[in-house]
Amino acid sequence: MEPFIKNNKFKEKKKIENYNIRNYGIDLLRIFSIINIIILHINLCSGQLKLPSNKNIWRLEAMSYFGVDCFGLISGIVGYKKYKFSNLIYIWINTSFYSSFISLYLYFINRINFKNMILSFFPILIKRSWYVNAYFSLYLFIPLLNFGINNLNKNIYRNLIFFYILFFSFYYIIGLALNKTKKDFIFLNNGYSTNWLIILYIIGGYLGKYIIINKNIKSFPYFIICLLIYTFSALTTSETFFFLNDIKSKLYNKKILYNYLSPTIIFEALSLIVIFSKLSINKFTIKIISFFTPFTLNITLLHLRFFRERIITFKWLNRFKSNIRFIIIYQHAIILYIFFGLIDYIRSIFFKILKIKQFCLIIEDKFSKLID
């Protein structure tokens, strides 16, 4: 009986340590980010963005655009300390599982042909989800990125971050405004790329190493300042669009600040990182966060595929007034998050039965021995 008691005490101690070490505010931001990404896709697939007159929807769009940048930053915040090759294999299996499962269904109802059904078993090799493909590619560079993050001088690192934001955001947006040929002159594809996720990872590494752990950044004024930055950034994004539309600007893209590289969107993401990372969260909320956090990447994959294949549509939203639509969109984004989270929970049980994680660790071990 004694060994069991000791083991149980050890588990309890480890659990308490875990509460202290893990930043559950950052995990909560993951959840909040994916809900806002779902909002972006609801706006897109419902046709809400076809009219600039839908001002409340465009403001909601501006408020929600930070999601992808937050995900990239969080990857650096939590990933700079460790690297597991097995996670890369797990991402591949995860993505293949859902891609092939949905494609088999679409094949049997004659929505796709046999070739596309076979290709679905290799989702990283085809463009099913740009984020999953880009994230998979990012993961291959993480060992090198972590070496740089953990060995760079703090001042040099900070200056590098300032330069990245200045060049890849401010300079890029200015160039985008003046470049009437619509060419992406620094090859970041407006943020839809591995290169942009790498930059966000490097910035996130700095935040995780020097800002998140800074206990001085916890006072109420910091929360207010960050909240004001977020609000001002979102309003600047939407109101600039309205202004350019009203004056019929010759800029080729009135939605210039609706861009993952936009300074306003980056400031939204950075301010929310500080706000959420300093939140005090009770144990009950931690349990809810801990349940849903592991499913965030798969929720991204699932809802995108359902929207793209028009399994779920939101055309009916046009029947409601814009101020009511604003609320309905938020409600449905939360409902969809929970719905796809529960689907992925079932998948996780299935993977546990098949011991997929253990399989990934065995592959990692074999690969490590091979390259040693």
C-alpha atoms as a printed R data frame, in Angstrom:
    type eleno elety resid chain resno       x      y       z
1   ATOM     1    CA   MET     A     1   0.000  0.000   0.000
2   ATOM     2    CA   GLU     A     2   2.894  2.368   0.852
3   ATOM     3    CA   PRO     A     3   4.377  2.551  -2.683
4   ATOM     4    CA   PHE     A     4   0.923  3.447  -4.029
5   ATOM     5    CA   ILE     A     5   0.573  6.303  -1.500
6   ATOM     6    CA   LYS     A     6   4.045  7.622  -2.372
7   ATOM     7    CA   ASN     A     7   3.283  7.421  -6.070
8   ATOM     8    CA   ASN     A     8  -0.057  9.187  -5.530
9   ATOM     9    CA   LYS     A     9   1.645 11.966  -3.540
10  ATOM    10    CA   PHE     A    10   4.218 12.348  -6.316
11  ATOM    11    CA   LYS     A    11   1.408 12.700  -8.878
12  ATOM    12    CA   GLU     A    12  -0.348 15.323  -6.760
13  ATOM    13    CA   LYS     A    13   2.905 17.251  -6.321
14  ATOM    14    CA   LYS     A    14   3.557 17.113 -10.057
15  ATOM    15    CA   LYS     A    15  -0.009 18.309 -10.699
16  ATOM    16    CA   ILE     A    16   0.457 21.329  -8.393
17  ATOM    17    CA   GLU     A    17   3.800 22.140 -10.057
18  ATOM    18    CA   ASN     A    18   2.083 21.939 -13.429
19  ATOM    19    CA   TYR     A    19  -0.486 24.533 -12.336
20  ATOM    20    CA   ASN     A    20   2.366 26.880 -11.429
21  ATOM    21    CA   ILE     A    21   4.592 26.290 -14.468
22  ATOM    22    CA   ARG     A    22   2.104 26.142 -17.317
23  ATOM    23    CA   ASN     A    23   0.608 29.437 -18.400
24  ATOM    24    CA   TYR     A    24  -3.081 28.633 -18.763
25  ATOM    25    CA   GLY     A    25  -3.780 32.190 -19.888
26  ATOM    26    CA   ILE     A    26  -1.838 31.409 -23.072
27  ATOM    27    CA   ASP     A    27  -3.863 28.203 -23.485
28  ATOM    28    CA   LEU     A    28  -7.053 30.239 -23.062
29  ATOM    29    CA   LEU     A    29  -5.788 32.599 -25.782
30  ATOM    30    CA   ARG     A    30  -5.378 29.585 -28.103
31  ATOM    31    CA   ILE     A    31  -9.070 28.826 -27.608
32  ATOM    32    CA   PHE     A    32 -10.055 32.486 -28.052
33  ATOM    33    CA   SER     A    33  -7.908 32.715 -31.203
34  ATOM    34    CA   ILE     A    34  -9.485 29.686 -32.896
35  ATOM    35    CA   ILE     A    35 -12.982 31.004 -32.075
36  ATOM    36    CA   ASN     A    36 -12.038 34.250 -33.824
37  ATOM    37    CA   ILE     A    37 -10.580 32.356 -36.799
38  ATOM    38    CA   ILE     A    38 -13.918 30.542 -37.100
39  ATOM    39    CA   ILE     A    39 -15.592 33.988 -37.089
40  ATOM    40    CA   LEU     A    40 -13.383 35.066 -40.035
41  ATOM    41    CA   HIS     A    41 -14.438 31.985 -41.998
42  ATOM    42    CA   ILE     A    42 -18.131 32.446 -41.129
43  ATOM    43    CA   ASN     A    43 -17.880 36.016 -42.451
44  ATOM    44    CA   LEU     A    44 -16.200 34.788 -45.624
45  ATOM    45    CA   CYS     A    45 -18.420 31.811 -46.475
46  ATOM    46    CA   SER     A    46 -21.657 33.666 -45.636
47  ATOM    47    CA   GLY     A    47 -20.851 36.451 -48.107
48  ATOM    48    CA   GLN     A    48 -20.961 39.111 -45.365
49  ATOM    49    CA   LEU     A    49 -17.819 40.806 -46.689
50  ATOM    50    CA   LYS     A    50 -19.099 41.455 -50.201
51  ATOM    51    CA   LEU     A    51 -20.642 44.767 -49.110
52  ATOM    52    CA   PRO     A    52 -18.565 47.529 -47.426
53  ATOM    53    CA   SER     A    53 -21.875 48.813 -46.002
54  ATOM    54    CA   ASN     A    54 -21.909 45.897 -43.509
55  ATOM    55    CA   LYS     A    55 -19.880 48.052 -41.110
56  ATOM    56    CA   ASN     A    56 -20.517 46.006 -37.961
57  ATOM    57    CA   ILE     A    57 -19.343 42.854 -39.755
58  ATOM    58    CA   TRP     A    58 -16.203 44.598 -40.996
59  ATOM    59    CA   ARG     A    59 -15.513 45.765 -37.437
60  ATOM    60    CA   LEU     A    60 -15.995 42.215 -36.193
61  ATOM    61    CA   GLU     A    61 -13.574 41.094 -38.925
62  ATOM    62    CA   ALA     A    62 -10.998 43.630 -37.681
63  ATOM    63    CA   MET     A    63 -11.484 42.485 -34.070
64  ATOM    64    CA   SER     A    64 -10.952 38.823 -35.077
65  ATOM    65    CA   TYR     A    65  -8.040 39.072 -37.500
66  ATOM    66    CA   PHE     A    66  -5.365 38.512 -34.835
67  ATOM    67    CA   GLY     A    67  -6.042 34.742 -34.630
68  ATOM    68    CA   VAL     A    68  -3.360 33.412 -36.988
69  ATOM    69    CA   ASP     A    69  -0.709 35.814 -35.675
70  ATOM    70    CA   CYS     A    70  -1.520 34.747 -32.097
71  ATOM    71    CA   PHE     A    71  -1.114 31.080 -33.054
72  ATOM    72    CA   GLY     A    72   2.294 31.798 -34.608
73  ATOM    73    CA   LEU     A    73   3.441 33.797 -31.569
74  ATOM    74    CA   ILE     A    74   2.183 31.129 -29.131
75  ATOM    75    CA   SER     A    75   4.172 28.481 -31.059
76  ATOM    76    CA   GLY     A    76   7.329 30.413 -30.178
77  ATOM    77    CA   ILE     A    77   6.254 31.169 -26.602
78  ATOM    78    CA   VAL     A    78   5.685 27.510 -25.703
79  ATOM    79    CA   GLY     A    79   8.054 25.862 -28.185
80  ATOM    80    CA   TYR     A    80  11.435 27.571 -27.687
81  ATOM    81    CA   LYS     A    81  12.335 25.393 -24.674
82  ATOM    82    CA   LYS     A    82  11.801 21.960 -26.205
83  ATOM    83    CA   TYR     A    83  11.396 20.068 -29.451
84  ATOM    84    CA   LYS     A    84   9.835 16.661 -30.102
85  ATOM    85    CA   PHE     A    85  10.135 15.113 -33.536
86  ATOM    86    CA   SER     A    86   7.290 12.753 -32.548
87  ATOM    87    CA   ASN     A    87   4.910 15.756 -32.566
88  ATOM    88    CA   LEU     A    88   5.644 16.254 -36.264
89  ATOM    89    CA   ILE     A    89   4.702 12.627 -37.008
90  ATOM    90    CA   TYR     A    90   1.581 13.023 -34.856
91  ATOM    91    CA   ILE     A    91   0.520 16.137 -36.823
92  ATOM    92    CA   TRP     A    92   0.921 14.182 -40.086
93  ATOM    93    CA   ILE     A    93  -1.197 11.250 -38.820
94  ATOM    94    CA   ASN     A    94  -3.811 13.620 -37.351
95  ATOM    95    CA   THR     A    95  -4.151 15.586 -40.562
96  ATOM    96    CA   SER     A    96  -4.229 12.450 -42.720
97  ATOM    97    CA   PHE     A    97  -6.907 10.905 -40.515
98  ATOM    98    CA   TYR     A    98  -9.390 13.758 -40.907
99  ATOM    99    CA   SER     A    99  -8.527 14.547 -44.513
100 ATOM   100    CA   SER     A   100  -9.009 10.945 -45.656
101 ATOM   101    CA   PHE     A   101 -12.111 10.381 -43.512
102 ATOM   102    CA   ILE     A   102 -13.931 13.440 -44.913
103 ATOM   103    CA   SER     A   103 -12.737 12.709 -48.467
104 ATOM   104    CA   LEU     A   104 -14.039  9.130 -48.310
105 ATOM   105    CA   TYR     A   105 -17.448 10.504 -47.377
106 ATOM   106    CA   LEU     A   106 -17.312 13.055 -50.233
107 ATOM   107    CA   TYR     A   107 -16.232 10.318 -52.670
108 ATOM   108    CA   PHE     A   108 -19.186  8.087 -51.776
109 ATOM   109    CA   ILE     A   109 -21.659 10.937 -52.333
110 ATOM   110    CA   ASN     A   110 -19.930 11.740 -55.670
111 ATOM   111    CA   ARG     A   111 -18.577 15.133 -54.602
112 ATOM   112    CA   ILE     A   112 -14.932 14.311 -55.468
113 ATOM   113    CA   ASN     A   113 -13.231 11.864 -57.846
114 ATOM   114    CA   PHE     A   114 -11.068  8.837 -57.005
115 ATOM   115    CA   LYS     A   115  -7.778 10.701 -57.587
116 ATOM   116    CA   ASN     A   116  -8.661 13.451 -55.077
117 ATOM   117    CA   MET     A   117  -9.805 10.826 -52.605
118 ATOM   118    CA   ILE     A   118  -6.389  9.074 -52.789
119 ATOM   119    CA   LEU     A   119  -4.551 12.417 -52.508
120 ATOM   120    CA   SER     A   120  -6.412 13.138 -49.278
121 ATOM   121    CA   PHE     A   121  -4.302 10.457 -47.560
122 ATOM   122    CA   PHE     A   122  -1.306 12.797 -48.066
123 ATOM   123    CA   PRO     A   123  -2.741 16.172 -46.953
124 ATOM   124    CA   ILE     A   124   0.616 17.840 -46.254
125 ATOM   125    CA   LEU     A   125   1.582 17.257 -49.906
126 ATOM   126    CA   ILE     A   126  -1.546 18.994 -51.216
127 ATOM   127    CA   LYS     A   127  -3.198 22.289 -50.305
128 ATOM   128    CA   ARG     A   128  -5.978 21.290 -47.922
129 ATOM   129    CA   SER     A   129  -5.151 23.794 -45.179
130 ATOM   130    CA   TRP     A   130  -2.430 26.375 -45.765
131 ATOM   131    CA   TYR     A   131  -1.871 26.771 -42.000
132 ATOM   132    CA   VAL     A   132  -1.319 23.060 -41.328
133 ATOM   133    CA   ASN     A   133   1.082 22.836 -44.300
134 ATOM   134    CA   ALA     A   134   2.953 25.971 -43.187
135 ATOM   135    CA   TYR     A   135   3.019 24.830 -39.540
136 ATOM   136    CA   PHE     A   136   4.344 21.411 -40.561
137 ATOM   137    CA   SER     A   137   7.149 23.121 -42.522
138 ATOM   138    CA   LEU     A   138   7.853 25.474 -39.594
139 ATOM   139    CA   TYR     A   139   8.255 22.467 -37.290
140 ATOM   140    CA   LEU     A   140  11.179 21.246 -39.392
141 ATOM   141    CA   PHE     A   141  13.075 24.487 -38.620
142 ATOM   142    CA   ILE     A   142  12.304 24.642 -34.889
143 ATOM   143    CA   PRO     A   143  15.567 22.957 -33.673
144 ATOM   144    CA   LEU     A   144  17.610 25.638 -35.480
145 ATOM   145    CA   LEU     A   145  15.277 28.446 -34.358
146 ATOM   146    CA   ASN     A   146  15.436 27.257 -30.733
147 ATOM   147    CA   PHE     A   147  19.226 27.215 -30.833
148 ATOM   148    CA   GLY     A   148  19.237 30.860 -31.933
149 ATOM   149    CA   ILE     A   149  16.553 31.918 -29.428
150 ATOM   150    CA   ASN     A   150  18.377 30.282 -26.506
151 ATOM   151    CA   ASN     A   151  21.840 31.570 -27.448
152 ATOM   152    CA   LEU     A   152  21.287 35.098 -28.780
153 ATOM   153    CA   ASN     A   153  22.271 38.033 -26.596
154 ATOM   154    CA   LYS     A   154  19.112 39.657 -25.164
155 ATOM   155    CA   ASN     A   155  19.843 43.130 -26.583
156 ATOM   156    CA   ILE     A   156  20.721 41.781 -30.037
157 ATOM   157    CA   TYR     A   157  17.602 39.601 -29.961
158 ATOM   158    CA   ARG     A   158  15.391 42.568 -28.981
159 ATOM   159    CA   ASN     A   159  16.851 44.751 -31.745
160 ATOM   160    CA   LEU     A   160  16.293 41.924 -34.228
161 ATOM   161    CA   ILE     A   161  12.604 41.745 -33.208
162 ATOM   162    CA   PHE     A   162  12.210 45.519 -33.700
163 ATOM   163    CA   PHE     A   163  13.805 45.249 -37.131
164 ATOM   164    CA   TYR     A   164  11.555 42.325 -38.130
165 ATOM   165    CA   ILE     A   165   8.404 44.239 -37.161
166 ATOM   166    CA   LEU     A   166   9.671 47.416 -38.839
167 ATOM   167    CA   PHE     A   167  10.653 45.712 -42.109
168 ATOM   168    CA   PHE     A   168   8.209 42.833 -42.458
169 ATOM   169    CA   SER     A   169   5.198 44.815 -41.219
170 ATOM   170    CA   PHE     A   170   5.461 48.623 -41.513
171 ATOM   171    CA   TYR     A   171   7.730 48.656 -44.574
172 ATOM   172    CA   TYR     A   172   5.726 45.860 -46.197
173 ATOM   173    CA   ILE     A   173   2.388 47.690 -45.771
174 ATOM   174    CA   ILE     A   174   3.855 50.918 -47.186
175 ATOM   175    CA   GLY     A   175   5.204 48.970 -50.151
176 ATOM   176    CA   LEU     A   176   1.861 47.230 -50.584
177 ATOM   177    CA   ALA     A   177   0.074 50.593 -50.673
178 ATOM   178    CA   LEU     A   178   2.430 52.020 -53.306
179 ATOM   179    CA   ASN     A   179   2.912 48.888 -55.377
180 ATOM   180    CA   LYS     A   180   0.168 49.018 -58.003
181 ATOM   181    CA   THR     A   181   1.349 45.779 -59.654
182 ATOM   182    CA   LYS     A   182   0.031 43.864 -56.613
183 ATOM   183    CA   LYS     A   183   3.300 41.910 -56.322
184 ATOM   184    CA   ASP     A   184   4.323 40.456 -52.975
185 ATOM   185    CA   PHE     A   185   7.803 41.970 -53.025
186 ATOM   186    CA   ILE     A   186   9.150 40.162 -49.945
187 ATOM   187    CA   PHE     A   187   7.513 36.791 -50.741
188 ATOM   188    CA   LEU     A   188   5.476 36.421 -47.533
189 ATOM   189    CA   ASN     A   189   2.164 35.916 -49.380
190 ATOM   190    CA   ASN     A   190   0.387 38.351 -47.023
191 ATOM   191    CA   GLY     A   191   1.199 36.045 -44.092
192 ATOM   192    CA   TYR     A   192  -0.126 32.833 -45.664
193 ATOM   193    CA   SER     A   193   3.318 31.226 -45.608
194 ATOM   194    CA   THR     A   194   5.899 29.272 -43.628
195 ATOM   195    CA   ASN     A   195   8.209 32.299 -43.738
196 ATOM   196    CA   TRP     A   196   5.732 34.436 -41.799
197 ATOM   197    CA   LEU     A   197   5.172 31.673 -39.214
198 ATOM   198    CA   ILE     A   198   8.952 31.468 -38.741
199 ATOM   199    CA   ILE     A   199   9.121 35.230 -38.066
200 ATOM   200    CA   LEU     A   200   6.200 34.977 -35.614
201 ATOM   201    CA   TYR     A   201   7.896 32.011 -33.907
202 ATOM   202    CA   ILE     A   202  11.079 34.057 -33.393
203 ATOM   203    CA   ILE     A   203   9.077 36.985 -31.951
204 ATOM   204    CA   GLY     A   204   7.107 34.546 -29.765
205 ATOM   205    CA   GLY     A   205  10.350 33.054 -28.473
206 ATOM   206    CA   TYR     A   206  11.405 36.498 -27.222
207 ATOM   207    CA   LEU     A   207   8.010 37.043 -25.580
208 ATOM   208    CA   GLY     A   208   8.209 33.654 -23.863
209 ATOM   209    CA   LYS     A   209  11.777 34.135 -22.699
210 ATOM   210    CA   TYR     A   210  11.665 37.739 -21.493
211 ATOM   211    CA   ILE     A   211   8.119 39.182 -21.374
212 ATOM   212    CA   ILE     A   212   5.708 36.436 -20.256
213 ATOM   213    CA   ILE     A   213   7.857 35.467 -17.263
214 ATOM   214    CA   ASN     A   214   8.350 39.114 -16.207
215 ATOM   215    CA   LYS     A   215   6.394 39.401 -12.949
216 ATOM   216    CA   ASN     A   216   6.535 43.221 -13.022
217 ATOM   217    CA   ILE     A   217   4.138 43.238 -16.009
218 ATOM   218    CA   LYS     A   218   1.079 42.334 -13.976
219 ATOM   219    CA   SER     A   219  -0.363 45.577 -12.690
220 ATOM   220    CA   PHE     A   220  -3.803 46.871 -13.681
221 ATOM   221    CA   PRO     A   221  -2.434 49.766 -15.803
222 ATOM   222    CA   TYR     A   222  -0.711 47.245 -18.138
223 ATOM   223    CA   PHE     A   223  -4.046 45.505 -18.740
224 ATOM   224    CA   ILE     A   224  -5.734 48.835 -19.541
225 ATOM   225    CA   ILE     A   225  -2.901 49.922 -21.871
226 ATOM   226    CA   CYS     A   226  -2.946 46.596 -23.740
227 ATOM   227    CA   LEU     A   227  -6.743 46.652 -24.004
228 ATOM   228    CA   LEU     A   228  -6.579 50.189 -25.432
229 ATOM   229    CA   ILE     A   229  -3.898 49.097 -27.942
230 ATOM   230    CA   TYR     A   230  -6.082 46.186 -29.058
231 ATOM   231    CA   THR     A   231  -9.194 48.391 -29.390
232 ATOM   232    CA   PHE     A   232  -7.328 51.197 -31.189
233 ATOM   233    CA   SER     A   233  -5.673 48.706 -33.587
234 ATOM   234    CA   ALA     A   234  -8.997 47.025 -34.458
235 ATOM   235    CA   LEU     A   235 -10.735 50.384 -35.018
236 ATOM   236    CA   THR     A   236  -7.831 51.691 -37.114
237 ATOM   237    CA   THR     A   237  -8.091 48.594 -39.325
238 ATOM   238    CA   SER     A   238 -11.836 48.924 -39.941
239 ATOM   239    CA   GLU     A   239 -12.102 52.729 -40.099
240 ATOM   240    CA   THR     A   240  -9.201 52.959 -42.570
241 ATOM   241    CA   PHE     A   241 -11.107 50.577 -44.830
242 ATOM   242    CA   PHE     A   242 -14.280 52.705 -44.579
243 ATOM   243    CA   PHE     A   243 -12.302 55.895 -45.253
244 ATOM   244    CA   LEU     A   244 -10.537 54.493 -48.330
245 ATOM   245    CA   ASN     A   245 -13.838 53.162 -49.625
246 ATOM   246    CA   ASP     A   246 -15.617 56.524 -49.131
247 ATOM   247    CA   ILE     A   247 -12.963 58.587 -50.919
248 ATOM   248    CA   LYS     A   248 -12.674 55.962 -53.678
249 ATOM   249    CA   SER     A   249  -8.930 55.741 -53.130
250 ATOM   250    CA   LYS     A   250  -6.704 54.640 -56.008
251 ATOM   251    CA   LEU     A   251  -4.913 52.242 -53.683
252 ATOM   252    CA   TYR     A   252  -5.374 48.847 -55.302
253 ATOM   253    CA   ASN     A   253  -6.538 47.272 -52.052
254 ATOM   254    CA   LYS     A   254  -8.862 49.096 -49.639
255 ATOM   255    CA   LYS     A   255  -8.498 46.174 -47.231
256 ATOM   256    CA   ILE     A   256  -4.793 46.909 -46.869
257 ATOM   257    CA   LEU     A   257  -4.801 46.614 -43.062
258 ATOM   258    CA   TYR     A   258  -6.816 43.383 -43.159
259 ATOM   259    CA   ASN     A   259  -3.550 41.528 -43.521
260 ATOM   260    CA   TYR     A   260  -1.629 39.208 -41.178
261 ATOM   261    CA   LEU     A   261   1.465 41.376 -41.702
262 ATOM   262    CA   SER     A   262  -0.381 44.611 -40.892
263 ATOM   263    CA   PRO     A   263   1.031 46.554 -37.887
264 ATOM   264    CA   THR     A   264  -2.498 46.928 -36.483
265 ATOM   265    CA   ILE     A   265  -3.067 43.154 -36.553
266 ATOM   266    CA   ILE     A   266   0.351 42.437 -35.011
267 ATOM   267    CA   PHE     A   267  -0.359 44.948 -32.228
268 ATOM   268    CA   GLU     A   268  -3.720 43.270 -31.638
269 ATOM   269    CA   ALA     A   269  -1.960 39.915 -31.209
270 ATOM   270    CA   LEU     A   270   0.857 41.289 -29.024
271 ATOM   271    CA   SER     A   271  -1.518 43.151 -26.701
272 ATOM   272    CA   LEU     A   272  -3.709 40.056 -26.266
273 ATOM   273    CA   ILE     A   273  -0.636 37.910 -25.530
274 ATOM   274    CA   VAL     A   274   0.263 40.212 -22.615
275 ATOM   275    CA   ILE     A   275  -3.349 40.406 -21.350
276 ATOM   276    CA   PHE     A   276  -4.021 36.654 -21.420
277 ATOM   277    CA   SER     A   277  -0.595 35.590 -20.135
278 ATOM   278    CA   LYS     A   278  -1.113 37.613 -16.943
279 ATOM   279    CA   LEU     A   279  -4.628 36.376 -16.153
280 ATOM   280    CA   SER     A   280  -5.282 34.630 -12.843
281 ATOM   281    CA   ILE     A   281  -7.321 31.521 -13.628
282 ATOM   282    CA   ASN     A   282  -9.095 29.306 -11.091
283 ATOM   283    CA   LYS     A   283  -8.754 25.516 -11.052
284 ATOM   284    CA   PHE     A   284 -12.227 24.815 -12.459
285 ATOM   285    CA   THR     A   285 -11.523 27.004 -15.520
286 ATOM   286    CA   ILE     A   286  -8.110 25.343 -15.867
287 ATOM   287    CA   LYS     A   287  -9.835 21.957 -16.194
288 ATOM   288    CA   ILE     A   288 -12.019 23.259 -19.030
289 ATOM   289    CA   ILE     A   289  -9.024 24.885 -20.743
290 ATOM   290    CA   SER     A   290  -6.953 21.699 -20.338
291 ATOM   291    CA   PHE     A   291  -9.732 19.637 -21.924
292 ATOM   292    CA   PHE     A   292 -10.102 21.774 -25.069
293 ATOM   293    CA   THR     A   293  -6.519 23.039 -25.662
294 ATOM   294    CA   PRO     A   294  -5.130 19.816 -27.237
295 ATOM   295    CA   PHE     A   295  -7.823 19.957 -29.938
296 ATOM   296    CA   THR     A   296  -7.209 23.494 -31.269
297 ATOM   297    CA   LEU     A   297  -5.147 22.552 -34.354
298 ATOM   298    CA   ASN     A   298  -7.627 19.853 -35.380
299 ATOM   299    CA   ILE     A   299 -10.573 22.206 -34.846
300 ATOM   300    CA   THR     A   300  -8.853 24.525 -37.352
301 ATOM   301    CA   LEU     A   301  -8.548 21.684 -39.833
302 ATOM   302    CA   LEU     A   302 -12.076 20.357 -39.325
303 ATOM   303    CA   HIS     A   303 -14.073 23.567 -39.534
304 ATOM   304    CA   LEU     A   304 -12.119 24.726 -42.616
305 ATOM   305    CA   ARG     A   305 -12.883 21.498 -44.467
306 ATOM   306    CA   PHE     A   306 -16.549 21.600 -43.490
307 ATOM   307    CA   PHE     A   307 -16.804 25.197 -44.711
308 ATOM   308    CA   ARG     A   308 -14.853 24.595 -47.925
309 ATOM   309    CA   GLU     A   309 -16.933 21.573 -48.905
310 ATOM   310    CA   ARG     A   310 -20.103 23.525 -47.993
311 ATOM   311    CA   ILE     A   311 -21.127 20.863 -45.490
312 ATOM   312    CA   ILE     A   312 -21.836 23.884 -43.256
313 ATOM   313    CA   THR     A   313 -22.969 27.208 -44.762
314 ATOM   314    CA   PHE     A   314 -24.133 30.503 -43.299
315 ATOM   315    CA   LYS     A   315 -26.028 32.082 -46.203
316 ATOM   316    CA   TRP     A   316 -29.083 32.338 -43.930
317 ATOM   317    CA   LEU     A   317 -27.314 35.070 -41.894
318 ATOM   318    CA   ASN     A   318 -28.340 37.661 -44.498
319 ATOM   319    CA   ARG     A   319 -31.911 37.492 -43.163
320 ATOM   320    CA   PHE     A   320 -30.866 39.231 -39.927
321 ATOM   321    CA   LYS     A   321 -29.934 42.861 -39.249
322 ATOM   322    CA   SER     A   322 -26.185 43.561 -39.029
323 ATOM   323    CA   ASN     A   323 -26.150 44.280 -35.262
324 ATOM   324    CA   ILE     A   324 -27.970 40.962 -34.589
325 ATOM   325    CA   ARG     A   325 -25.688 39.143 -37.059
326 ATOM   326    CA   PHE     A   326 -22.724 40.333 -34.980
327 ATOM   327    CA   ILE     A   327 -24.047 38.415 -31.942
328 ATOM   328    CA   ILE     A   328 -25.214 35.357 -33.916
329 ATOM   329    CA   ILE     A   329 -21.787 34.947 -35.569
330 ATOM   330    CA   TYR     A   330 -20.034 34.992 -32.195
331 ATOM   331    CA   GLN     A   331 -22.519 32.487 -30.734
332 ATOM   332    CA   HIS     A   332 -22.132 30.091 -33.666
333 ATOM   333    CA   ALA     A   333 -18.332 30.348 -33.582
334 ATOM   334    CA   ILE     A   334 -18.366 29.207 -29.937
335 ATOM   335    CA   ILE     A   335 -20.896 26.433 -30.697
336 ATOM   336    CA   LEU     A   336 -18.770 25.201 -33.627
337 ATOM   337    CA   TYR     A   337 -15.635 25.269 -31.477
338 ATOM   338    CA   ILE     A   338 -17.313 23.079 -28.837
339 ATOM   339    CA   PHE     A   339 -18.868 20.798 -31.482
340 ATOM   340    CA   PHE     A   340 -15.576 20.157 -33.331
341 ATOM   341    CA   GLY     A   341 -13.727 19.925 -30.015
342 ATOM   342    CA   LEU     A   342 -16.007 17.076 -28.931
343 ATOM   343    CA   ILE     A   343 -15.526 15.355 -32.312
344 ATOM   344    CA   ASP     A   344 -11.773 15.571 -31.829
345 ATOM   345    CA   TYR     A   345 -12.128 14.252 -28.278
346 ATOM   346    CA   ILE     A   346 -13.658 11.074 -29.752
347 ATOM   347    CA   ARG     A   347 -10.737 10.921 -32.205
348 ATOM   348    CA   SER     A   348  -8.272 11.265 -29.290
349 ATOM   349    CA   ILE     A   349  -9.875  8.260 -27.518
350 ATOM   350    CA   PHE     A   350  -9.571  6.241 -30.731
351 ATOM   351    CA   PHE     A   351  -5.895  7.258 -31.037
352 ATOM   352    CA   LYS     A   352  -5.260  6.249 -27.411
353 ATOM   353    CA   ILE     A   353  -6.693  2.791 -28.089
354 ATOM   354    CA   LEU     A   354  -4.433  2.475 -31.141
355 ATOM   355    CA   LYS     A   355  -1.489  3.896 -29.109
356 ATOM   356    CA   ILE     A   356  -0.648  6.419 -31.847
357 ATOM   357    CA   LYS     A   357   1.494  8.608 -29.552
358 ATOM   358    CA   GLN     A   358   3.577  5.606 -28.515
359 ATOM   359    CA   PHE     A   359   3.977  4.722 -32.193
360 ATOM   360    CA   CYS     A   360   5.210  8.278 -32.900
361 ATOM   361    CA   LEU     A   361   7.721  8.023 -30.039
362 ATOM   362    CA   ILE     A   362   9.035  4.710 -31.439
363 ATOM   363    CA   ILE     A   363   9.492  6.342 -34.881
364 ATOM   364    CA   GLU     A   364  11.271  9.284 -33.209
365 ATOM   365    CA   ASP     A   365  13.583  6.894 -31.359
366 ATOM   366    CA   LYS     A   366  14.395  4.924 -34.541
367 ATOM   367    CA   PHE     A   367  15.016  8.146 -36.471
368 ATOM   368    CA   SER     A   368  17.301  9.523 -33.713
369 ATOM   369    CA   LYS     A   369  19.390  6.344 -33.777
370 ATOM   370    CA   LEU     A   370  19.572  6.508 -37.564
371 ATOM   371    CA   ILE     A   371  20.966 10.066 -37.678
372 ATOM   372    CA   ASP     A   372  23.304  9.465 -34.674
